[in-house]
Amino acid sequence: MSLTYNPMELMITVAARYLEDGATVVVGTGGPCAAAMLAQRMHAPNLMIMFEAGGIGPLLPTMPISVGDSRTFYRGVGASTMPDIMGMCQRGMVDYCFLGGAQVDPYGNLNSTLIGSHERPKVRFPGSGGANDLASLCWRTMMMTPQDRRRFVPKVDFVTTPGYLGGPGAREAAGLPPGTGPYKVITNLCVIGFDETTSRMKVESLHPGVSRTDVEENTGFPLLWATDLGSTEAPTADELRVLRNHVDPLRYIIGRA
């Protein structure tokens, strides 16, 4: 099997590595679901995958097409409800959530509502769904998104989902649980974490063949950089085999190069 891979395969494999065995994660469909499925098959057999519509702990046979797809309950430990899932997040029982959006700012605030002014938007998007609740209540929020200046902006047009809001202490001041917030942003160029002092994005690892200039040119604001900047490990043959043959054999997700 060729070890060539596309940006989506790279993001999914990198994201999967952050989901450890025994953790709990709420995911939607698409790339985040593929990452959770890959993690469960590669190194985290006891990963507890949860879906907003109520599926708890399924052993996903194939890629679901929605959070209410019957496959999100397959051989699961529970067929619950949305209030139950959100209640578990509120009680501090969920380690990770996976989100995306049209815009993200230096503090990890996400916009999936609109572009432009609220009164006269240029574009309207689907909105929050459960994203606001999940990022407000889960311990760690991870994001997976292509990186360019239209997405990585100095200030989002609308805060659909809270990151660190305006900086250190802002989440707590808004009444959100202490210790929660953005954790990693996985893009087609790099892995980004968040600085403990300023709560701003800090690049931790560059993907194979990507330079610091590439990242800076595709970001609409100054980034912090880790002093021990790493190099992301490329997808392995085993990761690609499982991803292509078992997680997404019909290329619903990884076909989006």
Secondary structure, DSSP 8 states (H G I E B T S, - for coil): ------HHHHHHHHHHHTS-TT-EEEE-SSHHHHHHHHHHHHT-TT-EEEETTSEES---SS--SSTT-GGGGTT-SEE--HHHHHHHHHTT---EEEE--SEE-TT--EE-SEEE-SSSEEEE----TTHHHHHHHSSEEEEE----TTTB-SS-SS-SB-SSTTSTTHHHHTT--TT-EEEEEE-SSEEEEE-TTT--EEEEEE-TT--HHHHHHT-SS--EEEEEEEE-----HHHHHHIIIII-TT-TTTT--
